Amino acid sequence: MIDEKALKEWIERFKEAREIRRKYADWDFIKSQPTKIRIALEYYVETGDYRGASQLAGMAVDEFVDFAKDKAKIPTVL
C-alpha cells in the first residue's frame, strides 16, 4: 500500500532540491558548453540524476560530478 503522505513529502523534497540546483547553477557557463555537455548539465539540474547525466555527457560519473560541481557550480543536494 502506498503511503500518500510520505509520497507527497518525497515529491516536495525533490522539488526543493531542483530549485536549489536551478538557483545556484552557473547558467552562463552551462549555456556556453557544447550541446552534448549542455544537455547533460541541464538534465542534471532538473533531475539530480548524475549517473544518467554522465552517460549523456559521455563522461565517467566522478568526472561529471566534479565538472558539474566545480565548473557549472551545480550544488549537490541531499
C-alpha positions in Angstrom: 0.0 0.0 0.0 1.3 3.5 -0.9 1.6 6.0 2.0 0.3 9.1 0.2 1.7 11.5 2.9 5.2 10.1 2.6 4.9 10.2 -1.2 3.9 13.9 -1.1 6.8 14.6 1.2 9.3 13.0 -1.2 7.9 14.9 -4.1 8.2 18.1 -2.2 11.8 17.3 -1.3 12.7 16.6 -5.0 11.1 19.9 -6.0 13.1 21.8 -3.3 16.3 20.1 -4.4 15.6 21.0 -8.1 15.0 24.6 -7.1 18.3 24.8 -5.2 20.2 23.4 -8.2 18.5 25.8 -10.6 19.2 28.8 -8.3 22.9 28.2 -7.8 23.9 26.8 -11.2 26.1 29.0 -13.4 23.7 29.3 -16.3 26.1 31.4 -18.4 28.7 28.6 -18.2 26.1 25.9 -18.9 24.8 27.7 -22.0 28.4 28.2 -23.3 29.0 24.4 -23.4 28.9 22.2 -26.4 25.4 20.7 -27.0 26.1 17.3 -25.5 27.5 18.7 -22.3 24.9 21.5 -22.0 22.0 19.0 -22.3 23.7 16.7 -19.7 24.1 19.6 -17.3 20.5 20.8 -17.8 19.3 17.2 -17.3 21.3 17.0 -14.0 19.9 20.3 -12.8 16.3 19.2 -13.5 16.5 15.6 -12.2 19.5 15.3 -9.9 20.4 12.1 -11.8 24.1 12.4 -12.1 24.5 8.8 -13.5 22.2 9.5 -16.4 23.7 12.9 -16.9 27.2 11.5 -17.0 26.1 9.0 -19.7 24.5 11.8 -21.8 27.8 13.8 -21.5 29.9 10.7 -22.3 31.9 11.2 -19.1 32.7 9.0 -16.1 30.4 9.6 -13.2 33.1 11.1 -10.9 34.4 13.2 -13.7 30.9 14.6 -14.5 30.0 15.2 -10.8 33.3 17.2 -10.3 32.7 19.1 -13.6 29.1 20.0 -12.6 30.1 21.0 -9.1 33.3 22.8 -9.8 32.8 24.4 -13.2 29.0 24.7 -13.5 28.5 25.5 -9.8 25.6 23.0 -9.5 25.3 22.1 -5.8 24.9 18.5 -4.7 21.6 18.5 -2.8 20.9 15.6 -0.4 
